[in-house]
Amino acid sequence: MLDFLKSKQQKFFSATEEAKIVHAITAAEQQTSGEVRLFIESKCRFVDPLDRAAEIFLQLKMNETADRNAVLVYVAKQHKQLAIFADEGIYKKAGQQFWNNAVHTMIAEFRKDNYAEGIIEVIHKTGDLLKMNFPYNAVTDKNELPDDIVFGK
């Protein structure tokens, strides 16, 4: 296990919310070769949350997927920061506007204290994008990364 991780599930989500988020990740990945992960922590160590998301993306070895089509949703709850970091395979296909819209979707829900709902909505949209650009292939597809939520410090 990576040393920067520790479990704080109950601080961020109820058990029901956590189960819904993990289900959304699993459902999204069942239609694509792409991978989606969620990383939650209290505070962002960097000024720019996208820089922190990039660091975590590499630490979780998300850049090692075969098609370079992994997406990390990052949230620093106490600092009220978030980012979505996509590997080059899917980032280029979606374009910057898609990622900007996804961030705005989360922000809109977070402002209403709908953290789980905002994350789930973005996971669904990301899953649809991945499905369109990297469709599921029953012969070659495998789940390259775990579907669980990763909780940081």
CYANA upper distance limits for C-alpha pairs under 8 A (distance plus 0.5 A):
  1 MET  CA      5 LEU  CA      8.02
  4 PHE  CA    152 GLY  CA      6.75
  4 PHE  CA    153 LYS  CA      7.33
  5 LEU  CA    150 VAL  CA      7.86
  5 LEU  CA    151 PHE  CA      6.57
  5 LEU  CA    152 GLY  CA      5.02
  5 LEU  CA    153 LYS  CA      6.75
  6 LYS  CA    151 PHE  CA      6.51
  6 LYS  CA    152 GLY  CA      5.99
  6 LYS  CA    153 LYS  CA      6.49
  7 SER  CA    150 VAL  CA      8.35
  7 SER  CA    151 PHE  CA      5.96
  7 SER  CA    152 GLY  CA      7.48
  7 SER  CA    153 LYS  CA      8.38
  8 LYS  CA     12 PHE  CA      7.66
  8 LYS  CA    151 PHE  CA      6.58
  8 LYS  CA    152 GLY  CA      8.03
  8 LYS  CA    153 LYS  CA      8.17
  9 GLN  CA     13 PHE  CA      6.62
  9 GLN  CA     14 SER  CA      8.27
  9 GLN  CA     18 GLU  CA      8.31
  9 GLN  CA    151 PHE  CA      7.32
 10 GLN  CA     14 SER  CA      6.51
 10 GLN  CA     15 ALA  CA      7.81
 12 PHE  CA     77 LYS  CA      8.43
 13 PHE  CA     17 GLU  CA      6.13
 13 PHE  CA     18 GLU  CA      6.29
 13 PHE  CA    116 ALA  CA      7.76
 14 SER  CA     18 GLU  CA      6.66
 15 ALA  CA     19 ALA  CA      6.65
 16 THR  CA     20 LYS  CA      6.73
 17 GLU  CA     21 ILE  CA      6.73
 17 GLU  CA    116 ALA  CA      6.57
 18 GLU  CA     22 VAL  CA      6.73
 18 GLU  CA    116 ALA  CA      8.22
 18 GLU  CA    149 ILE  CA      8.32
 19 ALA  CA     23 HIS  CA      6.52
 20 LYS  CA     24 ALA  CA      6.62
 20 LYS  CA    120 ILE  CA      8.23
 21 ILE  CA     25 ILE  CA      6.85
 21 ILE  CA    116 ALA  CA      7.35
 21 ILE  CA    119 ILE  CA      7.89
 21 ILE  CA    120 ILE  CA      6.27
 21 ILE  CA    149 ILE  CA      8.48
 22 VAL  CA     26 THR  CA      6.70
 22 VAL  CA    147 ASP  CA      6.74
 22 VAL  CA    148 ASP  CA      6.29
 22 VAL  CA    149 ILE  CA      7.30
 23 HIS  CA     27 ALA  CA      6.45
 24 ALA  CA     28 ALA  CA      6.51
 24 ALA  CA    120 ILE  CA      6.68
 24 ALA  CA    123 ILE  CA      7.05
 24 ALA  CA    124 HIS  CA      7.22
 25 ILE  CA     29 GLU  CA      6.71
 25 ILE  CA     36 VAL  CA      6.78
 25 ILE  CA     37 ARG  CA      7.85
 25 ILE  CA    123 ILE  CA      6.92
 25 ILE  CA    124 HIS  CA      8.38
 25 ILE  CA    127 GLY  CA      8.47
 25 ILE  CA    147 ASP  CA      6.58
 26 THR  CA     30 GLN  CA      6.75
 26 THR  CA    147 ASP  CA      6.63
 27 ALA  CA     31 GLN  CA      7.73
 28 ALA  CA     32 THR  CA      7.66
 28 ALA  CA     36 VAL  CA      8.46
 28 ALA  CA    123 ILE  CA      7.57
 28 ALA  CA    124 HIS  CA      6.73
 28 ALA  CA    126 THR  CA      8.28
 28 ALA  CA    127 GLY  CA      4.96
 28 ALA  CA    128 ASP  CA      7.70
 29 GLU  CA     33 SER  CA      7.24
 29 GLU  CA     34 GLY  CA      6.77
 29 GLU  CA     35 GLU  CA      6.64
 29 GLU  CA     36 VAL  CA      7.69
 29 GLU  CA    127 GLY  CA      7.08
 29 GLU  CA    143 ASN  CA      8.37
 30 GLN  CA    136 TYR  CA      7.46
 31 GLN  CA    127 GLY  CA      8.08
 31 GLN  CA    131 LYS  CA      6.12
 31 GLN  CA    135 PRO  CA      6.76
 31 GLN  CA    136 TYR  CA      5.48
 32 THR  CA    127 GLY  CA      7.86
 32 THR  CA    130 LEU  CA      6.43
 32 THR  CA    131 LYS  CA      5.14
 32 THR  CA    134 PHE  CA      6.04
 32 THR  CA    135 PRO  CA      4.93
 32 THR  CA    136 TYR  CA      4.42
 32 THR  CA    137 ASN  CA      7.99
 33 SER  CA     67 ASP  CA      8.41
 33 SER  CA     69 ASN  CA      8.26
 33 SER  CA    130 LEU  CA      8.11
 33 SER  CA    131 LYS  CA      8.19
 33 SER  CA    134 PHE  CA      6.21
 33 SER  CA    135 PRO  CA      6.63
 33 SER  CA    136 TYR  CA      5.62
 33 SER  CA    137 ASN  CA      7.61
 33 SER  CA    141 ASP  CA      6.22
 33 SER  CA    142 LYS  CA      7.78
 33 SER  CA    143 ASN  CA      8.24
 34 GLY  CA     67 ASP  CA      8.15
 34 GLY  CA     69 ASN  CA      5.54
 34 GLY  CA     70 ALA  CA      6.10
 34 GLY  CA     71 VAL  CA      8.41
 34 GLY  CA    127 GLY  CA      8.41
 34 GLY  CA    130 LEU  CA      6.33
 34 GLY  CA    131 LYS  CA      8.18
 34 GLY  CA    134 PHE  CA      6.91
 35 GLU  CA     69 ASN  CA      6.98
 35 GLU  CA     70 ALA  CA      4.96
 35 GLU  CA     71 VAL  CA      6.71
 35 GLU  CA    143 ASN  CA      8.06
 35 GLU  CA    144 GLU  CA      7.72
 35 GLU  CA    145 LEU  CA      7.17
 36 VAL  CA     70 ALA  CA      6.26
 36 VAL  CA     71 VAL  CA      5.37
 36 VAL  CA     72 LEU  CA      6.43
 36 VAL  CA     73 VAL  CA      8.13
 36 VAL  CA    123 ILE  CA      7.91
 36 VAL  CA    127 GLY  CA      8.36
 36 VAL  CA    147 ASP  CA      7.79
 37 ARG  CA     70 ALA  CA      8.34
 37 ARG  CA     71 VAL  CA      6.90
 37 ARG  CA     72 LEU  CA      5.44
 37 ARG  CA     73 VAL  CA      6.74
 37 ARG  CA    145 LEU  CA      8.45
 37 ARG  CA    146 PRO  CA      8.22
 37 ARG  CA    147 ASP  CA      6.90
 37 ARG  CA    148 ASP  CA      7.87
 37 ARG  CA    149 ILE  CA      7.30
 37 ARG  CA    150 VAL  CA      8.20
 38 LEU  CA     72 LEU  CA      6.31
 38 LEU  CA     73 VAL  CA      5.30
 38 LEU  CA     74 TYR  CA      6.57
 38 LEU  CA    148 ASP  CA      8.16
 38 LEU  CA    149 ILE  CA      5.73
 38 LEU  CA    150 VAL  CA      6.59
 39 PHE  CA     72 LEU  CA      7.70
 39 PHE  CA     73 VAL  CA      6.75
 39 PHE  CA     74 TYR  CA      5.48
 39 PHE  CA     75 VAL  CA      6.91
 39 PHE  CA    149 ILE  CA      6.67
 39 PHE  CA    150 VAL  CA      5.22
 39 PHE  CA    151 PHE  CA      6.27
 39 PHE  CA    152 GLY  CA      7.56
 40 ILE  CA     74 TYR  CA      6.58
 40 ILE  CA     75 VAL  CA      5.45
 40 ILE  CA     76 ALA  CA      6.49
 40 ILE  CA     77 LYS  CA      7.77
 40 ILE  CA    149 ILE  CA      8.03
 40 ILE  CA    150 VAL  CA      6.80
 40 ILE  CA    151 PHE  CA      5.40
 40 ILE  CA    152 GLY  CA      6.47
 41 GLU  CA     75 VAL  CA      6.88
 41 GLU  CA     76 ALA  CA      5.36
 41 GLU  CA     77 LYS  CA      6.90
 41 GLU  CA    151 PHE  CA      6.29
 41 GLU  CA    152 GLY  CA      5.06
 41 GLU  CA    153 LYS  CA      6.03
 42 SER  CA     76 ALA  CA      5.46
 42 SER  CA     77 LYS  CA      5.57
 42 SER  CA     78 GLN  CA      5.42
 42 SER  CA     79 HIS  CA      7.32
 42 SER  CA    152 GLY  CA      7.96
 42 SER  CA    153 LYS  CA      6.87
 43 LYS  CA     76 ALA  CA      5.54
 43 LYS  CA     77 LYS  CA      7.19
 43 LYS  CA     78 GLN  CA      6.17
 43 LYS  CA     79 HIS  CA      5.78
 43 LYS  CA    153 LYS  CA      8.27
 44 CYS  CA     49 PRO  CA      6.97
 44 CYS  CA     52 ARG  CA      7.41
 44 CYS  CA     76 ALA  CA      6.01
 44 CYS  CA     79 HIS  CA      7.01
 44 CYS  CA     81 GLN  CA      7.71
 45 ARG  CA     52 ARG  CA      7.58
 46 PHE  CA     51 ASP  CA      7.29
 46 PHE  CA     52 ARG  CA      6.49
 48 ASP  CA     52 ARG  CA      7.44
 49 PRO  CA     53 ALA  CA      6.59
 49 PRO  CA     74 TYR  CA      8.35
 49 PRO  CA     81 GLN  CA      6.72
 49 PRO  CA     82 LEU  CA      6.47
 49 PRO  CA     83 ALA  CA      6.31
 50 LEU  CA     54 ALA  CA      6.62
 50 LEU  CA     82 LEU  CA      8.10
 50 LEU  CA     83 ALA  CA      5.78
 50 LEU  CA     84 ILE  CA      7.55
 50 LEU  CA     85 PHE  CA      7.28
 51 ASP  CA     55 GLU  CA      6.83
 52 ARG  CA     56 ILE  CA      6.75
 53 ALA  CA     57 PHE  CA      6.45
 53 ALA  CA     72 LEU  CA      7.65
 53 ALA  CA     73 VAL  CA      8.25
 53 ALA  CA     74 TYR  CA      6.35
 53 ALA  CA     83 ALA  CA      7.01
 53 ALA  CA     84 ILE  CA      7.62
 53 ALA  CA     85 PHE  CA      6.57
 54 ALA  CA     58 LEU  CA      6.92
 54 ALA  CA     85 PHE  CA      6.82
 55 GLU  CA     59 GLN  CA      6.77
 56 ILE  CA     60 LEU  CA      6.48
 57 PHE  CA     61 LYS  CA      6.83
 57 PHE  CA     62 MET  CA      5.90
 57 PHE  CA     63 ASN  CA      7.41
 57 PHE  CA     72 LEU  CA      7.02
 57 PHE  CA     85 PHE  CA      7.93
 58 LEU  CA     62 MET  CA      6.49
 58 LEU  CA     63 ASN  CA      6.66
 62 MET  CA     70 ALA  CA      6.53
 62 MET  CA     71 VAL  CA      8.36
 62 MET  CA     87 ASP  CA      8.38
 62 MET  CA    145 LEU  CA      8.03
 63 ASN  CA     68 ARG  CA      6.66
 63 ASN  CA     70 ALA  CA      7.57
 63 ASN  CA     87 ASP  CA      6.92
 64 GLU  CA     68 ARG  CA      7.32
 65 THR  CA     69 ASN  CA      7.21
 65 THR  CA     70 ALA  CA      7.29
 65 THR  CA    144 GLU  CA      7.09
 67 ASP  CA     89 GLY  CA      6.88
 68 ARG  CA     87 ASP  CA      5.99
 68 ARG  CA     88 GLU  CA      6.57
 68 ARG  CA     89 GLY  CA      5.25
 68 ARG  CA     90 ILE  CA      7.55
 69 ASN  CA     86 ALA  CA      7.64
 69 ASN  CA     87 ASP  CA      6.03
 69 ASN  CA     88 GLU  CA      7.50
 69 ASN  CA     89 GLY  CA      5.54
 69 ASN  CA     90 ILE  CA      5.46
 69 ASN  CA     91 TYR  CA      8.41
 69 ASN  CA    130 LEU  CA      8.13
 69 ASN  CA    134 PHE  CA      8.36
 70 ALA  CA     86 ALA  CA      6.51
 70 ALA  CA     87 ASP  CA      6.04
 70 ALA  CA     90 ILE  CA      7.88
 71 VAL  CA     84 ILE  CA      7.54
 71 VAL  CA     85 PHE  CA      6.26
 71 VAL  CA     86 ALA  CA      4.83
 71 VAL  CA     87 ASP  CA      6.84
 71 VAL  CA    126 THR  CA      8.46
 72 LEU  CA     84 ILE  CA      6.17
 72 LEU  CA     85 PHE  CA      5.62
 72 LEU  CA     86 ALA  CA      6.78
 73 VAL  CA     82 LEU  CA      8.14
 73 VAL  CA     83 ALA  CA      6.70
 73 VAL  CA     84 ILE  CA      5.15
 73 VAL  CA     85 PHE  CA      7.09
 73 VAL  CA    119 ILE  CA      8.38
 74 TYR  CA     82 LEU  CA      5.86
 74 TYR  CA     83 ALA  CA      5.64
 74 TYR  CA     84 ILE  CA      6.50
 74 TYR  CA     85 PHE  CA      8.26
 75 VAL  CA     80 LYS  CA      8.01
 75 VAL  CA     81 GLN  CA      6.42
 75 VAL  CA     82 LEU  CA      4.86
 75 VAL  CA     83 ALA  CA      7.19
 76 ALA  CA     80 LYS  CA      6.29
 76 ALA  CA     81 GLN  CA      5.60
 76 ALA  CA     82 LEU  CA      6.59
 77 LYS  CA     81 GLN  CA      7.06
 82 LEU  CA    103 VAL  CA      8.05
 83 ALA  CA    103 VAL  CA      7.18
 84 ILE  CA     99 TRP  CA      7.44
 84 ILE  CA    102 ALA  CA      8.39
 84 ILE  CA    103 VAL  CA      7.46
 86 ALA  CA     90 ILE  CA      6.93
 86 ALA  CA     91 TYR  CA      5.83
 87 ASP  CA     91 TYR  CA      6.35
 88 GLU  CA     92 LYS  CA      6.45
 89 GLY  CA     93 LYS  CA      7.40
 90 ILE  CA     94 ALA  CA      6.67
 90 ILE  CA    130 LEU  CA      7.69
 90 ILE  CA    133 ASN  CA      8.06
 91 TYR  CA     95 GLY  CA      6.63
 91 TYR  CA     96 GLN  CA      8.06
 93 LYS  CA    133 ASN  CA      7.85
 94 ALA  CA     98 PHE  CA      6.43
 94 ALA  CA     99 TRP  CA      8.14
 94 ALA  CA    129 LEU  CA      7.85
 95 GLY  CA     99 TRP  CA      7.71
 96 GLN  CA    100 ASN  CA      6.71
 97 GLN  CA    101 ASN  CA      6.56
 98 PHE  CA    102 ALA  CA      6.71
 99 TRP  CA    103 VAL  CA      6.78
100 ASN  CA    104 HIS  CA      6.76
101 ASN  CA    105 THR  CA      6.62
102 ALA  CA    106 MET  CA      6.97
102 ALA  CA    122 VAL  CA      6.32
102 ALA  CA    125 LYS  CA      8.22
103 VAL  CA    107 ILE  CA      6.71
104 HIS  CA    108 ALA  CA      6.58
105 THR  CA    109 GLU  CA      6.96
105 THR  CA    118 GLY  CA      7.09
105 THR  CA    121 GLU  CA      8.21
105 THR  CA    122 VAL  CA      7.53
106 MET  CA    110 PHE  CA      6.43
106 MET  CA    115 TYR  CA      8.17
106 MET  CA    118 GLY  CA      5.08
106 MET  CA    119 ILE  CA      6.75
106 MET  CA    121 GLU  CA      8.30
106 MET  CA    122 VAL  CA      7.36
107 ILE  CA    111 ARG  CA      6.58
107 ILE  CA    118 GLY  CA      8.07
108 ALA  CA    112 LYS  CA      7.44
108 ALA  CA    118 GLY  CA      8.16
109 GLU  CA    113 ASP  CA      7.00
109 GLU  CA    114 ASN  CA      5.53
109 GLU  CA    115 TYR  CA      6.92
109 GLU  CA    117 GLU  CA      7.39
109 GLU  CA    118 GLY  CA      5.42
110 PHE  CA    114 ASN  CA      5.63
110 PHE  CA    115 TYR  CA      5.58
110 PHE  CA    118 GLY  CA      6.95
114 ASN  CA    118 GLY  CA      6.54
115 TYR  CA    119 ILE  CA      6.78
116 ALA  CA    120 ILE  CA      6.55
117 GLU  CA    121 GLU  CA      6.55
118 GLY  CA    122 VAL  CA      6.86
119 ILE  CA    123 ILE  CA      6.65
120 ILE  CA    124 HIS  CA      6.68
121 GLU  CA    125 LYS  CA      6.80
122 VAL  CA    126 THR  CA      6.46
123 ILE  CA    127 GLY  CA      6.43
124 HIS  CA    128 ASP  CA      6.72
125 LYS  CA    129 LEU  CA      6.78
126 THR  CA    130 LEU  CA      6.60
127 GLY  CA    131 LYS  CA      6.48
128 ASP  CA    132 MET  CA      6.72
129 LEU  CA    133 ASN  CA      6.85
130 LEU  CA    134 PHE  CA      5.77
130 LEU  CA    135 PRO  CA      7.46
131 LYS  CA    135 PRO  CA      5.05
131 LYS  CA    136 TYR  CA      7.40
136 TYR  CA    141 ASP  CA      7.00
137 ASN  CA    141 ASP  CA      5.87
